[in-house]
Amino acid sequence: MSSTDASEILLRVPARAPYARIVRVGAAALALRQGMGFGEIDDLRLAIDEAMIVLLDGLDDEHDADIDVVFRLTDGQFELEATRGEGWAVGEAAVHRFDTIASGLVDDYDIDPDHGWVRLRKSPADVDHA
């Protein structure tokens, strides 16, 4: 499934672990619309779980923060960009864990640990972007 249209979906969730599921489930539904298979969606969900762990690093219920998520769907490609509302830095251990676990699950990713920002990209295996 490929189109030349670009879509952006914006989501803001409280920066608390139970709300990470909303991001993961929404991403899975959107990835299915982009033509990803179930294995690719499982990889994406795991990568998003790890991204949310990075963004929740160091926060507790005392913090009144949000996580802003932008889903971008362009020409069969799925992109997630997520930012801590306050832009707080995240710990080095959380970033290392993400690098270790998620690097093989997505096509491309960027992390700005100083500003609490993560971006992931994944395309269905049968989509060529050349």
N, C-alpha and C positions, 0 to 999 in steps of 0.2 A: 504494500500500500504506500503510494507516494503521491504527494501533491506539491504544488508550488506555493501553497498557502502557508502562512506562518500564523500560529496561534500562541497567545500568552495567557496563562491562567495564573492568577495571583492568589495566594493563600497566606493567612497569618494565623499562627497557632501560639498558645502560651508555651513558654520555654520550660516545659515539664515532660518527663518521659512518657506518660500516658498519651500525650498528643502526638508523639512521633508516629504512632500507628496511622493517624489520619493522613499524614504526609505519605507514608509508604503505600497505603491502600489507594489513595488518589493517584499516585505515580503509576502504580500497577495498572489501573484502569486506563490511564492515558497511554501507557506503553502498548497495551493491547490494541488500542485504536490506531497506533502507529505501525501495527503489523508485526510486533515482536511475538516470538513463540514463548511458551511457558518457561522453558529453561532460561531464556534471556531475561524474562520478567523476574524470575527468582534471583538471578544474579543482580539485577537492578535493585530489587527490594533489599537484598543483603547490603549492597553498597549504600543505599539510602539509610538503612539502619546505622551503619557505621558513620555516615555523615552526621546523622542526628546525635550520635554519641559524642562526636567532636564538638558539635554546637552546644550540647548540654554540659560539657565538661566544666566543672567548677561552679556550676549553678546549683542552688538548692531552692526549697520552697519559699525562702525569704526574699529571693529576687523576683521582682515584678517585671520580667522581661518577656519579649515575644520573639518568635522566629518568623521572619518573612521569607516566603518561598515563591519563586517564580518558576513555573513550568513553561518551557518553550518547545513547541512542536513545529519543526520546519523540514520540509522535504523528506519525511520519514525519520528524521532524527529527533531524539528526545534529549532535552537538556533540563537540568534542575539547577537552580541557583538559590542558595539559602544563606541567610545572614541573621546573626543575632541582632535583635533590635537595638541593643545598647552598644554593639561593636566591641565587646570585651574580648581580650585575648584568650586563647584556649591553650591548654597545656601541651607540651611537647610529646608526652606519652600518648595522648589521644590522637595526635597527628600521626605519630609513628604507627600506632595500631591501624589507623585508616590506611596508610600507605601499604602496610603489610597485607591486610585483608582485602581491601577493595581495589587495589591497582589492577588486578587481573579480571575484574568483574565488569569494568566499563571501558569504553574506547579512549576516554580522555577525562582528566580531572585537574582541578586547581584548588589549592587551599591557601587562604591568607589567615594564618593563625593569629596574627596581631590584631586583626579586625573581626574575627569570628565569621568568616565567609568561606563557603564551599560551593564549587560548581562541578557537576558531573555531566558527561555526554555519553549517549549510547545510541547506536543505530541497529535496526534489525540486520541479521546476518546477510540477508539477500538484497540489501539496498546498497547501491554503489554511488558514492558521492564524488567521483572523479570528474 
